[in-house]
Amino acid sequence: MTSYVNKTRNELILICKEQKIKNYSSLNKDELIKLILFNNPLSVSNPIPVSNVQTETNVTVCDFFCGAGGFSEGFYQEGFDVVFALDYWKPAYITHEHNHKHCKNVCMNILDIDSPEKIDEIIPDTDIIIGSPPCVSFSSSNLSGKADKTLGLQLIKQFLKCD
């Protein structure tokens, strides 16, 4: 008898890969167990109800400049609960939303969050705030590193205000 309850999220992902189960990457531990059981119902003779499964952590994360979700995914794979993500670039927002259906995805310019009231209105309270501000302004490939860095600095300053 296989007990999935005692396995980590990463171990469950490996099981999904081994069993060629698809659409698992954005699922939390409980959802992975359901997916495995659904795809292989005879693998557990007396499964423990998924509602009794405890997640590895309840530490919540907010991801700014989330892009397609690589930073979110790393935290998610380690058992963190990514509950909010923000990006201004629509293709990145759409991709993150597709990859991370479990969190609130917002497509907006962080510079529009310009008051404490807007911060409280838009951004949930979380334990951890992560972000990957765009590096275009600072890249040496942008006018040989002599580009105007004003926007990049504004984005970073705004990101730091949102904590």
VOPAGU-2260 file (C-alpha; in pm, 1 decimal, decimal comma):
REM VOPAGU-2260
SITE   aa  ch    i         X         Y         Z
SITE  MET   A    0       0,0       0,0       0,0
SITE  THR   A    1     134,5     341,2     -96,5
SITE  SER   A    2      80,8     631,1     142,2
SITE  TYR   A    3     103,8     964,3     -35,1
SITE  VAL   A    4      25,8    1166,1     277,5
SITE  ASN   A    5     378,2    1130,1     416,5
SITE  LYS   A    6     546,3    1229,5      91,3
SITE  THR   A    7     672,2    1578,7      18,2
SITE  ARG   A    8     534,9    1782,5    -269,3
SITE  ASN   A    9     855,8    1718,5    -465,4
SITE  GLU   A   10     820,6    1341,6    -416,3
SITE  LEU   A   11     461,0    1361,6    -541,5
SITE  ILE   A   12     579,0    1554,3    -847,9
SITE  LEU   A   13     829,9    1277,3    -920,2
SITE  ILE   A   14     547,5    1022,2    -897,9
SITE  CYS   A   15     347,6    1228,4   -1148,1
SITE  LYS   A   16     646,0    1235,2   -1384,0
SITE  GLU   A   17     707,0     860,9   -1346,4
SITE  GLN   A   18     339,0     784,7   -1413,5
SITE  LYS   A   19     333,0    1034,9   -1704,2
SITE  ILE   A   20      57,0    1234,3   -1534,6
SITE  LYS   A   21      21,4    1581,0   -1682,7
SITE  ASN   A   22     -84,1    1923,9   -1549,0
SITE  TYR   A   23      71,7    1886,9   -1205,5
SITE  SER   A   24     321,8    2174,1   -1187,7
SITE  SER   A   25      94,6    2437,2   -1031,4
SITE  LEU   A   26     -81,9    2202,9    -788,3
SITE  ASN   A   27     -31,0    2201,8    -413,7
SITE  LYS   A   28      32,2    1883,3    -215,7
SITE  ASP   A   29    -336,2    1805,1    -155,1
SITE  GLU   A   30    -419,7    1855,4    -522,6
SITE  LEU   A   31    -126,4    1635,7    -629,8
SITE  ILE   A   32    -253,7    1351,7    -412,5
SITE  LYS   A   33    -600,1    1384,6    -564,7
SITE  LEU   A   34    -450,5    1389,4    -915,8
SITE  ILE   A   35    -240,5    1076,8    -851,5
SITE  LEU   A   36    -534,2     891,3    -698,6
SITE  PHE   A   37    -761,9     995,8    -982,9
SITE  ASN   A   38    -512,8     872,5   -1243,4
SITE  ASN   A   39    -430,9     553,0   -1055,4
SITE  PRO   A   40    -724,5     466,4    -826,6
SITE  LEU   A   41    -597,0     117,0    -742,1
SITE  SER   A   42    -262,7     239,4    -606,7
SITE  VAL   A   43    -400,7     292,9    -256,6
SITE  SER   A   44    -637,5      41,6    -100,0
SITE  ASN   A   45    -743,2     264,6     190,6
SITE  PRO   A   46    -650,0     620,5     103,9
SITE  ILE   A   47    -655,3     881,4     375,6
SITE  PRO   A   48    -900,9    1157,7     285,3
SITE  VAL   A   49    -712,9    1443,9     125,2
SITE  SER   A   50    -887,5    1693,5     353,0
SITE  ASN   A   51    -683,3    1544,8     641,3
SITE  VAL   A   52    -353,6    1610,2     466,8
SITE  GLN   A   53    -154,1    1894,2     617,0
SITE  THR   A   54      44,3    2112,8     383,3
SITE  GLU   A   55     415,8    2143,7     452,1
SITE  THR   A   56     393,3    2511,0     542,6
SITE  ASN   A   57     143,1    2789,4     570,2
SITE  VAL   A   58     395,7    3060,6     494,1
SITE  THR   A   59     240,2    3294,1     238,0
SITE  VAL   A   60     426,3    3468,8     -44,3
SITE  CYS   A   61     357,6    3771,8    -263,5
SITE  ASP   A   62     550,7    3791,9    -594,7
SITE  PHE   A   63     605,6    4127,0    -769,9
SITE  PHE   A   64     732,4    4150,2   -1128,5
SITE  CYS   A   65     628,2    3784,4   -1139,7
SITE  GLY   A   66     687,8    3727,0   -1508,6
SITE  ALA   A   67     593,6    3376,4   -1616,2
SITE  GLY   A   68     634,1    3255,2   -1258,7
SITE  GLY   A   69     980,3    3106,1   -1214,8
SITE  PHE   A   70    1041,9    3271,5    -878,4
SITE  SER   A   71     688,6    3178,0    -765,1
SITE  GLU   A   72     740,5    2820,6    -880,4
SITE  GLY   A   73    1060,6    2783,3    -680,7
SITE  PHE   A   74     888,0    2896,3    -363,2
SITE  TYR   A   75     582,1    2684,8    -445,0
SITE  GLN   A   76     791,4    2372,2    -497,6
SITE  GLU   A   77     944,1    2423,6    -155,6
SITE  GLY   A   78     599,1    2422,2       3,5
SITE  PHE   A   79     529,6    2794,5      32,8
SITE  ASP   A   80     183,2    2926,4     -47,2
SITE  VAL   A   81     216,2    3186,5    -324,1
SITE  VAL   A   82    -107,3    3381,9    -282,6
SITE  PHE   A   83     -49,5    3696,2    -492,6
SITE  ALA   A   84     143,6    3785,2    -806,5
SITE  LEU   A   85     170,5    4110,6    -999,7
SITE  ASP   A   86     317,4    4197,0   -1337,6
SITE  TYR   A   87     252,9    4479,1   -1582,3
SITE  TRP   A   88     343,1    4291,8   -1901,4
SITE  LYS   A   89      27,7    4116,9   -2023,1
SITE  PRO   A   90     196,6    3809,3   -2180,3
SITE  ALA   A   91     384,0    3743,8   -1854,8
SITE  TYR   A   92      66,5    3794,1   -1651,1
SITE  ILE   A   93    -126,8    3548,7   -1872,0
SITE  THR   A   94     150,1    3289,7   -1845,5
SITE  HIS   A   95     176,5    3326,5   -1467,7
SITE  GLU   A   96    -199,8    3297,1   -1435,3
SITE  HIS   A   97    -189,5    2976,7   -1642,1
SITE  ASN   A   98     100,5    2829,6   -1441,3
SITE  HIS   A   99     -22,4    2940,0   -1098,6
SITE  LYS   A  100    -399,5    2912,2   -1088,6
SITE  HIS   A  101    -394,7    2885,6    -708,1
SITE  CYS   A  102    -294,7    3248,2    -651,2
SITE  LYS   A  103    -448,6    3588,0    -720,9
SITE  ASN   A  104    -281,6    3722,6   -1035,4
SITE  VAL   A  105    -296,2    4095,9   -1105,1
SITE  CYS   A  106    -194,5    4273,7   -1424,0
SITE  MET   A  107    -107,4    4632,8   -1338,6
SITE  ASN   A  108     178,9    4877,8   -1314,4
SITE  ILE   A  109     332,8    4872,4    -968,3
SITE  LEU   A  110     379,3    5250,5    -998,3
SITE  ASP   A  111      -1,3    5282,1    -981,8
SITE  ILE   A  112       6,9    5148,8    -626,6
SITE  ASP   A  113      93,6    5494,2    -502,0
SITE  SER   A  114     -62,7    5518,9    -155,7
SITE  PRO   A  115     -85,3    5312,4     161,7
SITE  GLU   A  116    -459,0    5275,0      97,6
SITE  LYS   A  117    -395,1    5120,6    -245,3
SITE  ILE   A  118    -133,9    4890,0     -96,7
SITE  ASP   A  119    -388,8    4768,7     159,1
SITE  GLU   A  120    -661,2    4741,7    -105,6
SITE  ILE   A  121    -462,4    4549,0    -367,1
SITE  ILE   A  122    -191,0    4354,3    -188,9
SITE  PRO   A  123    -279,5    4087,4      68,0
SITE  ASP   A  124     -83,0    4054,3     389,5
SITE  THR   A  125     181,2    3787,8     340,7
SITE  ASP   A  126     477,2    3650,3     531,1
SITE  ILE   A  127     725,2    3694,2     246,6
SITE  ILE   A  128     748,1    3942,8     -39,7
SITE  ILE   A  129     962,4    3848,6    -338,1
SITE  GLY   A  130    1026,8    4024,2    -665,0
SITE  SER   A  131    1240,4    4029,8    -975,0
SITE  PRO   A  132    1236,1    4389,5   -1101,3
SITE  PRO   A  133    1302,4    4418,2   -1475,1
SITE  CYS   A  134    1670,2    4452,5   -1547,2
SITE  VAL   A  135    1634,5    4618,9   -1889,2
SITE  SER   A  136    1727,1    4961,9   -1750,3
SITE  PHE   A  137    2044,1    4820,4   -1595,9
SITE  SER   A  138    2149,8    4580,0   -1870,1
SITE  SER   A  139    2474,1    4644,2   -2053,4
SITE  SER   A  140    2292,0    4542,3   -2371,6
SITE  ASN   A  141    2071,8    4851,9   -2334,4
SITE  LEU   A  142    2271,6    5130,2   -2498,5
SITE  SER   A  143    2595,0    4966,3   -2380,0
SITE  GLY   A  144    2490,3    5013,1   -2018,5
SITE  LYS   A  145    2441,3    5387,9   -2059,5
SITE  ALA   A  146    2060,8    5380,9   -2078,6
SITE  ASP   A  147    1845,3    5598,7   -1857,9
SITE  LYS   A  148    1806,0    5402,9   -1533,5
SITE  THR   A  149    1531,2    5626,6   -1393,6
SITE  LEU   A  150    1240,8    5388,3   -1460,5
SITE  GLY   A  151    1430,2    5090,1   -1321,5
SITE  LEU   A  152    1507,7    5280,0   -1002,7
SITE  GLN   A  153    1144,5    5395,7    -972,0
SITE  LEU   A  154    1022,5    5036,0    -999,8
SITE  ILE   A  155    1264,2    4916,6    -732,5
SITE  LYS   A  156    1172,3    5202,8    -497,1
SITE  GLN   A  157     801,4    5127,3    -542,3
SITE  PHE   A  158     861,8    4757,0    -481,7
SITE  LEU   A  159    1036,1    4841,1    -155,1
SITE  LYS   A  160     741,6    5061,8     -48,4
SITE  CYS   A  161     497,9    4772,8     -89,9
SITE  ASP   A  162     633,0    4585,2     206,8
